[in-house]
């Protein structure tokens, strides 16, 4: 699955040591879509190497490829949205958008015209 949007929050990384003695690190991010009714999604990136590789910053436009999984803990179920790939979105003008053209050609004020017809 994938979702595109703007990164609006970068949460503090969490880490620890597993039962087998391996260190782990996870960081969560929040993106907001640009739909008529914007949606927010909190996803995580697992592993220090992936966190550094993706290098996600607030304000970036990204497409997040992720998997959803659920787990049970003490009789309650929790969803996990884990990113496995993050692409930067090019911030070009949308297809079909009109080109912005100034209404008048630019005026060259550098011409040294001796005639000055301004009254002041």
N, CA, C and O atoms as a GROMACS GRO file, in nm:
protein
  480
    1UNK      N    1   0.084  -0.116   0.000
    1UNK     CA    2   0.000   0.000   0.000
    1UNK      C    3   0.090   0.124   0.000
    1UNK      O    4   0.206   0.118   0.038
    2UNK      N    5   0.032   0.236  -0.044
    2UNK     CA    6   0.109   0.360  -0.043
    2UNK      C    7   0.017   0.478  -0.021
    2UNK      O    8  -0.103   0.472  -0.050
    3UNK      N    9   0.074   0.587   0.031
    3UNK     CA   10   0.002   0.710   0.057
    3UNK      C   11   0.098   0.826   0.038
    3UNK      O   12   0.213   0.819   0.081
    4UNK      N   13   0.051   0.932  -0.026
    4UNK     CA   14   0.134   1.050  -0.048
    4UNK      C   15   0.082   1.166   0.034
    4UNK      O   16  -0.038   1.179   0.056
    5UNK      N   17   0.175   1.250   0.079
    5UNK     CA   18   0.136   1.367   0.155
    5UNK      C   19   0.256   1.443   0.203
    5UNK      O   20   0.370   1.416   0.164
    6UNK      N   21   0.229   1.540   0.290
    6UNK     CA   22   0.333   1.626   0.346
    6UNK      C   23   0.363   1.581   0.488
    6UNK      O   24   0.272   1.554   0.567
    7UNK      N   25   0.492   1.572   0.521
    7UNK     CA   26   0.533   1.533   0.656
    7UNK      C   27   0.505   1.651   0.749
    7UNK      O   28   0.560   1.759   0.731
    8UNK      N   29   0.418   1.628   0.850
    8UNK     CA   30   0.381   1.736   0.942
    8UNK      C   31   0.439   1.717   1.082
    8UNK      O   32   0.435   1.809   1.163
    9UNK      N   33   0.493   1.598   1.110
    9UNK     CA   34   0.554   1.575   1.242
    9UNK      C   35   0.657   1.463   1.233
    9UNK      O   36   0.638   1.364   1.163
   10UNK      N   37   0.766   1.483   1.305
   10UNK     CA   38   0.869   1.382   1.321
   10UNK      C   39   0.881   1.360   1.472
   10UNK      O   40   0.926   1.449   1.544
   11UNK      N   41   0.841   1.242   1.519
   11UNK     CA   42   0.841   1.214   1.662
   11UNK      C   43   0.979   1.165   1.708
   11UNK      O   44   1.063   1.126   1.626
   12UNK      N   45   0.999   1.168   1.836
   12UNK     CA   46   1.126   1.126   1.893
   12UNK      C   47   1.150   0.977   1.868
   12UNK      O   48   1.057   0.897   1.880
   13UNK      N   49   1.272   0.939   1.832
   13UNK     CA   50   1.301   0.796   1.812
   13UNK      C   51   1.296   0.721   1.945
   13UNK      O   52   1.325   0.776   2.052
   14UNK      N   53   1.258   0.594   1.936
   14UNK     CA   54   1.258   0.505   2.052
   14UNK      C   55   1.352   0.390   2.022
   14UNK      O   56   1.374   0.356   1.906
   15UNK      N   57   1.408   0.332   2.127
   15UNK     CA   58   1.499   0.221   2.106
   15UNK      C   59   1.512   0.138   2.231
   15UNK      O   60   1.459   0.171   2.337
   16UNK      N   61   1.584   0.029   2.216
   16UNK     CA   62   1.605  -0.060   2.328
   16UNK      C   63   1.689  -0.178   2.286
   16UNK      O   64   1.756  -0.177   2.183
   17UNK      N   65   1.683  -0.281   2.368
   17UNK     CA   66   1.757  -0.404   2.343
   17UNK      C   67   1.657  -0.520   2.350
   17UNK      O   68   1.581  -0.531   2.446
   18UNK      N   69   1.659  -0.606   2.248
   18UNK     CA   70   1.566  -0.720   2.244
   18UNK      C   71   1.607  -0.827   2.344
   18UNK      O   72   1.714  -0.819   2.406
   19UNK      N   73   1.522  -0.927   2.360
   19UNK     CA   74   1.552  -1.039   2.451
   19UNK      C   75   1.680  -1.112   2.411
   19UNK      O   76   1.749  -1.168   2.496
   20UNK      N   77   1.710  -1.110   2.282
   20UNK     CA   78   1.830  -1.178   2.234
   20UNK      C   79   1.955  -1.090   2.243
   20UNK      O   80   2.065  -1.132   2.206
   21UNK      N   81   1.938  -0.966   2.293
   21UNK     CA   82   2.053  -0.878   2.312
   21UNK      C   83   2.083  -0.787   2.194
   21UNK      O   84   2.186  -0.720   2.194
   22UNK      N   85   1.996  -0.783   2.094
   22UNK     CA   86   2.018  -0.696   1.978
   22UNK      C   87   1.955  -0.559   2.001
   22UNK      O   88   1.841  -0.550   2.047
   23UNK      N   89   2.029  -0.454   1.968
   23UNK     CA   90   1.976  -0.319   1.981
   23UNK      C   91   1.876  -0.292   1.868
   23UNK      O   92   1.894  -0.341   1.756
   24UNK      N   93   1.771  -0.214   1.898
   24UNK     CA   94   1.673  -0.178   1.797
   24UNK      C   95   1.637  -0.030   1.812
   24UNK      O   96   1.654   0.029   1.919
   25UNK      N   97   1.587   0.028   1.703
   25UNK     CA   98   1.548   0.169   1.703
   25UNK      C   99   1.431   0.186   1.607
   25UNK      O  100   1.431   0.127   1.499
   26UNK      N  101   1.332   0.265   1.645
   26UNK     CA  102   1.216   0.293   1.562
   26UNK      C  103   1.182   0.442   1.575
   26UNK      O  104   1.196   0.500   1.682
   27UNK      N  105   1.136   0.502   1.465
   27UNK     CA  106   1.097   0.642   1.467
   27UNK      C  107   0.964   0.657   1.395
   27UNK      O  108   0.940   0.594   1.291
   28UNK      N  109   0.876   0.741   1.451
   28UNK     CA  110   0.744   0.761   1.394
   28UNK      C  111   0.735   0.898   1.326
   28UNK      O  112   0.800   0.995   1.367
   29UNK      N  113   0.652   0.903   1.221
   29UNK     CA  114   0.631   1.024   1.143
   29UNK      C  115   0.481   1.037   1.116
   29UNK      O  116   0.409   0.938   1.118
   30UNK      N  117   0.436   1.160   1.093
   30UNK     CA  118   0.297   1.184   1.058
   30UNK      C  119   0.293   1.259   0.926
   30UNK      O  120   0.361   1.359   0.908
   31UNK      N  121   0.212   1.208   0.832
   31UNK     CA  122   0.192   1.278   0.705
   31UNK      C  123   0.045   1.315   0.692
   31UNK      O  124  -0.043   1.252   0.752
   32UNK      N  125   0.020   1.420   0.612
   32UNK     CA  126  -0.116   1.465   0.586
   32UNK      C  127  -0.136   1.468   0.435
   32UNK      O  128  -0.053   1.520   0.362
   33UNK      N  129  -0.248   1.410   0.389
   33UNK     CA  130  -0.277   1.405   0.246
   33UNK      C  131  -0.328   1.541   0.198
   33UNK      O  132  -0.359   1.629   0.279
   34UNK      N  133  -0.337   1.556   0.068
   34UNK     CA  134  -0.386   1.681   0.008
   34UNK      C  135  -0.524   1.661  -0.053
   34UNK      O  136  -0.560   1.730  -0.149
   35UNK      N  137  -0.602   1.568  -0.001
   35UNK     CA  138  -0.736   1.540  -0.049
   35UNK      C  139  -0.830   1.656  -0.013
   35UNK      O  140  -0.792   1.746   0.062
   36UNK      N  141  -0.952   1.652  -0.066
   36UNK     CA  142  -1.051   1.753  -0.031
   36UNK      C  143  -1.071   1.755   0.121
   36UNK      O  144  -1.085   1.861   0.181
   37UNK      N  145  -1.072   1.638   0.180
   37UNK     CA  146  -1.079   1.624   0.326
   37UNK      C  147  -0.948   1.557   0.368
   37UNK      O  148  -0.940   1.434   0.369
   38UNK      N  149  -0.847   1.637   0.405
   38UNK     CA  150  -0.714   1.579   0.435
   38UNK      C  151  -0.720   1.476   0.547
   38UNK      O  152  -0.791   1.492   0.646
   39UNK      N  153  -0.642   1.369   0.527
   39UNK     CA  154  -0.629   1.264   0.626
   39UNK      C  155  -0.487   1.264   0.678
   39UNK      O  156  -0.393   1.303   0.607
   40UNK      N  157  -0.471   1.221   0.801
   40UNK     CA  158  -0.338   1.209   0.861
   40UNK      C  159  -0.310   1.061   0.887
   40UNK      O  160  -0.400   0.984   0.917
   41UNK      N  161  -0.182   1.023   0.874
   41UNK     CA  162  -0.142   0.887   0.901
   41UNK      C  163  -0.010   0.891   0.977
   41UNK      O  164   0.084   0.959   0.938
   42UNK      N  165  -0.005   0.816   1.086
   42UNK     CA  166   0.120   0.800   1.162
   42UNK      C  167   0.180   0.666   1.121
   42UNK      O  168   0.114   0.562   1.130
   43UNK      N  169   0.305   0.669   1.076
   43UNK     CA  170   0.372   0.546   1.037
   43UNK      C  171   0.508   0.542   1.103
   43UNK      O  172   0.558   0.645   1.150
   44UNK      N  173   0.568   0.425   1.107
   44UNK     CA  174   0.701   0.415   1.167
   44UNK      C  175   0.801   0.354   1.070
   44UNK      O  176   0.765   0.282   0.976
   45UNK      N  177   0.926   0.385   1.096
   45UNK     CA  178   1.039   0.327   1.023
   45UNK      C  179   1.121   0.253   1.127
   45UNK      O  180   1.161   0.310   1.228
   46UNK      N  181   1.145   0.124   1.101
   46UNK     CA  182   1.217   0.041   1.196
   46UNK      C  183   1.360   0.018   1.150
   46UNK      O  184   1.384  -0.018   1.035
   47UNK      N  185   1.453   0.041   1.241
   47UNK     CA  186   1.594   0.017   1.213
   47UNK      C  187   1.669   0.147   1.188
   47UNK      O  188   1.628   0.230   1.108
   48UNK      N  189   1.779   0.162   1.260
   48UNK     CA  190   1.858   0.285   1.248
   48UNK      C  191   1.909   0.307   1.105
   48UNK      O  192   1.918   0.421   1.059
   49UNK      N  193   1.943   0.199   1.036
   49UNK     CA  194   1.990   0.212   0.898
   49UNK      C  195   1.882   0.269   0.807
   49UNK      O  196   1.911   0.354   0.723
   50UNK      N  197   1.757   0.222   0.821
   50UNK     CA  198   1.646   0.273   0.740
   50UNK      C  199   1.612   0.418   0.778
   50UNK      O  200   1.584   0.499   0.690
   51UNK      N  201   1.614   0.449   0.906
   51UNK     CA  202   1.586   0.586   0.951
   51UNK      C  203   1.686   0.682   0.888
   51UNK      O  204   1.648   0.788   0.838
   52UNK      N  205   1.814   0.646   0.889
   52UNK     CA  206   1.917   0.730   0.828
   52UNK      C  207   1.905   0.733   0.676
   52UNK      O  208   1.926   0.838   0.614
   53UNK      N  209   1.871   0.621   0.615
   53UNK     CA  210   1.858   0.613   0.469
   53UNK      C  211   1.744   0.703   0.420
   53UNK      O  212   1.762   0.777   0.323
   54UNK      N  213   1.627   0.696   0.485
   54UNK     CA  214   1.512   0.775   0.442
   54UNK      C  215   1.530   0.923   0.475
   54UNK      O  216   1.490   1.009   0.397
   55UNK      N  217   1.591   0.954   0.591
   55UNK     CA  218   1.620   1.092   0.633
   55UNK      C  219   1.498   1.183   0.611
   55UNK      O  220   1.508   1.285   0.542
   56UNK      N  221   1.386   1.147   0.669
   56UNK     CA  222   1.260   1.220   0.650
   56UNK      C  223   1.262   1.347   0.734
   56UNK      O  224   1.295   1.344   0.853
   57UNK      N  225   1.224   1.460   0.672
   57UNK     CA  226   1.223   1.590   0.738
   57UNK      C  227   1.083   1.651   0.733
   57UNK      O  228   1.005   1.622   0.642
   58UNK      N  229   1.052   1.734   0.832
   58UNK     CA  230   0.923   1.804   0.834
   58UNK      C  231   0.912   1.892   0.710
   58UNK      O  232   1.008   1.958   0.671
   59UNK      N  233   0.794   1.893   0.650
   59UNK     CA  234   0.767   1.978   0.534
   59UNK      C  235   0.789   1.910   0.400
   59UNK      O  236   0.749   1.965   0.298
   60UNK      N  237   0.852   1.795   0.398
   60UNK     CA  238   0.878   1.725   0.272
   60UNK      C  239   0.750   1.660   0.219
   60UNK      O  240   0.663   1.618   0.295
   61UNK      N  241   0.741   1.655   0.087
   61UNK     CA  242   0.634   1.582   0.020
   61UNK      C  243   0.689   1.443  -0.011
   61UNK      O  244   0.790   1.429  -0.080
   62UNK      N  245   0.621   1.341   0.041
   62UNK     CA  246   0.671   1.204   0.025
   62UNK      C  247   0.558   1.110  -0.015
   62UNK      O  248   0.440   1.138   0.008
   63UNK      N  249   0.597   0.998  -0.073
   63UNK     CA  250   0.508   0.885  -0.094
   63UNK      C  251   0.562   0.772  -0.008
   63UNK      O  252   0.677   0.730  -0.024
   64UNK      N  253   0.479   0.724   0.081
   64UNK     CA  254   0.519   0.620   0.176
   64UNK      C  255   0.460   0.487   0.131
   64UNK      O  256   0.339   0.475   0.113
   65UNK      N  257   0.545   0.387   0.113
   65UNK     CA  258   0.504   0.250   0.082
   65UNK      C  259   0.510   0.175   0.216
   65UNK      O  260   0.613   0.174   0.283
   66UNK      N  261   0.399   0.112   0.253
   66UNK     CA  262   0.394   0.054   0.387
   66UNK      C  263   0.312  -0.074   0.390
   66UNK      O  264   0.238  -0.106   0.298
   67UNK      N  265   0.329  -0.146   0.500
   67UNK     CA  266   0.250  -0.265   0.531
   67UNK      C  267   0.174  -0.238   0.659
   67UNK      O  268   0.222  -0.167   0.747
   68UNK      N  269   0.054  -0.294   0.669
   68UNK     CA  270  -0.028  -0.281   0.790
   68UNK      C  271  -0.036  -0.417   0.856
   68UNK      O  272  -0.057  -0.519   0.791
   69UNK      N  273  -0.018  -0.416   0.988
   69UNK     CA  274  -0.028  -0.539   1.065
   69UNK      C  275  -0.096  -0.505   1.197
   69UNK      O  276  -0.091  -0.390   1.241
   70UNK      N  277  -0.160  -0.602   1.259
   70UNK     CA  278  -0.225  -0.582   1.388
   70UNK      C  279  -0.171  -0.685   1.486
   70UNK      O  280  -0.135  -0.796   1.448
   71UNK      N  281  -0.166  -0.646   1.612
   71UNK     CA  282  -0.119  -0.739   1.716
   71UNK      C  283  -0.206  -0.722   1.840
   71UNK      O  284  -0.263  -0.615   1.865
   72UNK      N  285  -0.216  -0.827   1.915
   72UNK     CA  286  -0.298  -0.828   2.035
   72UNK      C  287  -0.209  -0.815   2.158
   72UNK      O  288  -0.102  -0.877   2.165
   73UNK      N  289  -0.252  -0.735   2.255
   73UNK     CA  290  -0.179  -0.721   2.380
   73UNK      C  291  -0.281  -0.698   2.490
   73UNK      O  292  -0.354  -0.599   2.488
   74UNK      N  293  -0.286  -0.790   2.585
   74UNK     CA  294  -0.376  -0.785   2.699
   74UNK      C  295  -0.521  -0.766   2.657
   74UNK      O  296  -0.594  -0.685   2.715
   75UNK      N  297  -0.562  -0.840   2.555
   75UNK     CA  298  -0.700  -0.838   2.510
   75UNK      C  299  -0.737  -0.722   2.419
   75UNK      O  300  -0.853  -0.711   2.379
   76UNK      N  301  -0.643  -0.635   2.386
   76UNK     CA  302  -0.670  -0.522   2.295
   76UNK      C  303  -0.586  -0.539   2.171
   76UNK      O  304  -0.478  -0.599   2.174
   77UNK      N  305  -0.637  -0.485   2.059
   77UNK     CA  306  -0.567  -0.495   1.931
   77UNK      C  307  -0.513  -0.360   1.890
   77UNK      O  308  -0.579  -0.257   1.908
   78UNK      N  309  -0.392  -0.360   1.835
   78UNK     CA  310  -0.325  -0.239   1.793
   78UNK      C  311  -0.274  -0.256   1.650
   78UNK      O  312  -0.219  -0.360   1.614
   79UNK      N  313  -0.292  -0.151   1.570
   79UNK     CA  314  -0.243  -0.152   1.432
   79UNK      C  315  -0.101  -0.099   1.427
   79UNK      O  316  -0.063  -0.011   1.504
   80UNK      N  317  -0.025  -0.152   1.335
   80UNK     CA  318   0.111  -0.105   1.310
   80UNK      C  319   0.122  -0.074   1.161
   80UNK      O  320   0.092  -0.158   1.076
   81UNK      N  321   0.164   0.048   1.129
   81UNK     CA  322   0.185   0.089   0.990
   81UNK      C  323   0.335   0.111   0.974
   81UNK      O  324   0.390   0.212   1.019
   82UNK      N  325   0.401   0.016   0.909
   82UNK     CA  326   0.546   0.016   0.897
   82UNK      C  327   0.587   0.046   0.754
   82UNK      O  328   0.550  -0.026   0.661
   83UNK      N  329   0.665   0.153   0.737
   83UNK     CA  330   0.713   0.192   0.604
   83UNK      C  331   0.830   0.105   0.563
   83UNK      O  332   0.918   0.076   0.645
   84UNK      N  333   0.831   0.063   0.438
   84UNK     CA  334   0.944  -0.014   0.386
   84UNK      C  335   1.013   0.060   0.273
   84UNK      O  336   1.121   0.021   0.228
   85UNK      N  337   0.950   0.170   0.225
   85UNK     CA  338   1.011   0.252   0.121
   85UNK      C  339   0.949   0.391   0.130
   85UNK      O  340   0.829   0.405   0.151
   86UNK      N  341   1.032   0.494   0.113
   86UNK     CA  342   0.985   0.632   0.114
   86UNK      C  343   1.047   0.703  -0.006
   86UNK      O  344   1.169   0.705  -0.022
   87UNK      N  345   0.960   0.760  -0.091
   87UNK     CA  346   1.006   0.835  -0.208
   87UNK      C  347   0.975   0.982  -0.190
   87UNK      O  348   0.868   1.018  -0.139
   88UNK      N  349   1.069   1.068  -0.231
   88UNK     CA  350   1.044   1.212  -0.233
   88UNK      C  351   0.957   1.243  -0.354
   88UNK      O  352   0.979   1.189  -0.462
   89UNK      N  353   0.860   1.330  -0.337
   89UNK     CA  354   0.772   1.371  -0.446
   89UNK      C  355   0.828   1.500  -0.504
   89UNK      O  356   0.858   1.594  -0.430
   90UNK      N  357   0.841   1.504  -0.637
   90UNK     CA  358   0.888   1.627  -0.702
   90UNK      C  359   0.783   1.734  -0.683
   90UNK      O  360   0.664   1.709  -0.697
   91UNK      N  361   0.827   1.854  -0.651
   91UNK     CA  362   0.735   1.964  -0.624
   91UNK      C  363   0.717   2.051  -0.748
   91UNK      O  364   0.737   2.173  -0.743
   92UNK      N  365   0.681   1.990  -0.860
   92UNK     CA  366   0.657   2.062  -0.984
   92UNK      C  367   0.511   2.103  -0.990
   92UNK      O  368   0.429   2.057  -0.911
   93UNK      N  369   0.480   2.191  -1.084
   93UNK     CA  370   0.341   2.235  -1.102
   93UNK      C  371   0.257   2.116  -1.146
   93UNK      O  372   0.305   2.032  -1.223
   94UNK      N  373   0.132   2.107  -1.099
   94UNK     CA  374   0.048   1.995  -1.139
   94UNK      C  375   0.023   1.994  -1.289
   94UNK      O  376   0.022   2.099  -1.354
   95UNK      N  377   0.004   1.875  -1.344
   95UNK     CA  378  -0.020   1.861  -1.488
   95UNK      C  379  -0.147   1.936  -1.524
   95UNK      O  380  -0.248   1.927  -1.454
   96UNK      N  381  -0.142   2.010  -1.633
   96UNK     CA  382  -0.258   2.085  -1.677
   96UNK      C  383  -0.272   2.221  -1.612
   96UNK      O  384  -0.364   2.295  -1.645
   97UNK      N  385  -0.182   2.254  -1.521
   97UNK     CA  386  -0.188   2.386  -1.456
   97UNK      C  387  -0.142   2.492  -1.556
   97UNK      O  388  -0.044   2.471  -1.626
   98UNK      N  389  -0.213   2.605  -1.563
   98UNK     CA  390  -0.173   2.708  -1.659
   98UNK      C  391  -0.041   2.773  -1.618
   98UNK      O  392  -0.011   2.788  -1.500
   99UNK      N  393   0.035   2.810  -1.718
   99UNK     CA  394   0.162   2.877  -1.693
   99UNK      C  395   0.133   3.021  -1.652
   99UNK      O  396   0.049   3.087  -1.714
  100UNK      N  397   0.200   3.068  -1.550
  100UNK     CA  398   0.178   3.205  -1.503
  100UNK      C  399   0.258   3.299  -1.592
  100UNK      O  400   0.380   3.290  -1.602
  101UNK      N  401   0.184   3.390  -1.658
  101UNK     CA  402   0.246   3.487  -1.748
  101UNK      C  403   0.217   3.626  -1.695
  101UNK      O  404   0.101   3.657  -1.668
  102UNK      N  405   0.318   3.711  -1.680
  102UNK     CA  406   0.291   3.846  -1.631
  102UNK      C  407   0.205   3.922  -1.733
  102UNK      O  408   0.220   3.900  -1.853
  103UNK      N  409   0.116   4.011  -1.685
  103UNK     CA  410   0.024   4.078  -1.776
  103UNK      C  411   0.092   4.178  -1.870
  103UNK      O  412   0.041   4.203  -1.979
  104UNK      N  413   0.204   4.235  -1.830
  104UNK     CA  414   0.274   4.333  -1.912
  104UNK      C  415   0.420   4.294  -1.924
  104UNK      O  416   0.474   4.230  -1.833
  105UNK      N  417   0.485   4.330  -2.034
  105UNK     CA  418   0.628   4.300  -2.044
  105UNK      C  419   0.704   4.383  -1.941
  105UNK      O  420   0.661   4.492  -1.904
  106UNK      N  421   0.818   4.332  -1.894
  106UNK     CA  422   0.895   4.407  -1.793
  106UNK      C  423   0.947   4.538  -1.852
  106UNK      O  424   0.980   4.547  -1.970
  107UNK      N  425   0.953   4.639  -1.766
  107UNK     CA  426   1.000   4.771  -1.806
  107UNK      C  427   1.149   4.780  -1.778
  107UNK      O  428   1.195   4.740  -1.671
  108UNK      N  429   1.222   4.833  -1.873
  108UNK     CA  430   1.367   4.851  -1.857
  108UNK      C  431   1.392   4.992  -1.806
  108UNK      O  432   1.384   5.089  -1.882
  109UNK      N  433   1.423   5.004  -1.676
  109UNK     CA  434   1.449   5.134  -1.616
  109UNK      C  435   1.595   5.175  -1.629
  109UNK      O  436   1.633   5.284  -1.585
  110UNK      N  437   1.675   5.091  -1.687
  110UNK     CA  438   1.817   5.122  -1.696
  110UNK      C  439   1.850   5.207  -1.819
  110UNK      O  440   1.965   5.250  -1.834
  111UNK      N  441   1.754   5.232  -1.906
  111UNK     CA  442   1.782   5.312  -2.025
  111UNK      C  443   1.811   5.456  -1.982
  111UNK      O  444   1.736   5.514  -1.904
  112UNK      N  445   1.917   5.513  -2.033
  112UNK     CA  446   1.955   5.650  -2.000
  112UNK      C  447   1.892   5.746  -2.099
  112UNK      O  448   1.960   5.801  -2.185
  113UNK      N  449   1.764   5.765  -2.087
  113UNK     CA  450   1.692   5.857  -2.172
  113UNK      C  451   1.701   5.995  -2.109
  113UNK      O  452   1.659   6.014  -1.995
  114UNK      N  453   1.754   6.090  -2.182
  114UNK     CA  454   1.772   6.225  -2.131
  114UNK      C  455   1.638   6.294  -2.110
  114UNK      O  456   1.627   6.384  -2.026
  115UNK      N  457   1.539   6.254  -2.183
  115UNK     CA  458   1.409   6.317  -2.170
  115UNK      C  459   1.338   6.259  -2.050
  115UNK      O  460   1.313   6.138  -2.044
  116UNK      N  461   1.305   6.344  -1.954
  116UNK     CA  462   1.236   6.302  -1.834
  116UNK      C  463   1.103   6.376  -1.831
  116UNK      O  464   1.102   6.497  -1.807
  117UNK      N  465   0.993   6.308  -1.855
  117UNK     CA  466   0.867   6.375  -1.861
  117UNK      C  467   0.786   6.366  -1.732
  117UNK      O  468   0.666   6.390  -1.732
  118UNK      N  469   0.854   6.332  -1.622
  118UNK     CA  470   0.786   6.330  -1.493
  118UNK      C  471   0.784   6.472  -1.438
  118UNK      O  472   0.882   6.544  -1.452
  119UNK      N  473   0.673   6.514  -1.374
  119UNK     CA  474   0.660   6.651  -1.326
  119UNK      C  475   0.736   6.678  -1.195
  119UNK      O  476   0.732   6.792  -1.148
  120UNK      N  477   0.800   6.584  -1.138
  120UNK     CA  478   0.870   6.610  -1.011
  120UNK      C  479   1.013   6.566  -1.017
  120UNK      O  480   1.086   6.581  -0.918
   0.00000   0.00000   0.00000
